[in-house]
Structures are given as C-alpha cells and as structure tokens.
Amino acid sequence: MKADFRALIMKDKDNVATALDDIPAGAAVVLRTEGADLTVILREAIAFGHKFAVRPIASSEDIIKYGEVIGMANQPIEAGRHVHVHNLDGKRGRGDQFGA
C-alpha cells in the first residue's frame, strides 16, 4: 500500500481537508497546517477531490474549507469520515442560515 497520501488543508481553522489522491480506508494522512502537523486516520475510502473531516464536527457546526464556510453539518461527523452531500447542507443562497 502507498505510504504517503496527499491531501490539502489551507488554514488552522479548517475542519475538512481535500484528498489529492484516492485514499483507502484505514490510511493515516499527515496534514501540514499553519500551526502544526495533524494526522488523520480515514474511517472510509476518500476519492480524489473529495473532503474528509480532520476533527469531529458537531451537527449544525459550520464546515470550513480553505478558511471559508462552505456549509454546515446536518449530523455529527467523526474525524476521518467523508464530508459530502449526505452530511453537509449548503448555506450559500440561504439567508436563513447566515448569522445563526
């Protein structure tokens, strides 16, 4: 199995990273952030270009990618889980969701 898998995280406040490779379940992904290195064990396979949680995310918590809010969790998300339409609700264009 490939030892190093690439993923991108831009800001310390990001709670998701983006896979730059197809990454199998159980892989340890080392992420370098502004402040320190972070290792995340993937709980499921993550396809190239898809997001995964780098820490636990509570239901209704903002999903932050590249330092920007891209939506909110519609259920609790464990670190290492895939973050996509099944557990993320978009906020863009939804005035009822901003400022909450």
C-alpha angles and dihedrals in degrees: 000000000000110000101208124046122186125230133160129231119166109186136032089237093057112113094190134051129201121236114235091187135033099269123198125226112270095031118136109228118198113209125192113212132177092271109029148336118281127196120207124187109213115231092196138015114282120205123222110281095019127117131240132189115257093194135009112293120202124225109274091017116134117259107226122199124170088357093301133104108247098172142309135274113258090197137012112289122203121220109269095029125125113260112208142117093310093066104016128074118199119238100189111112090013107110089179090067101050121088091020 
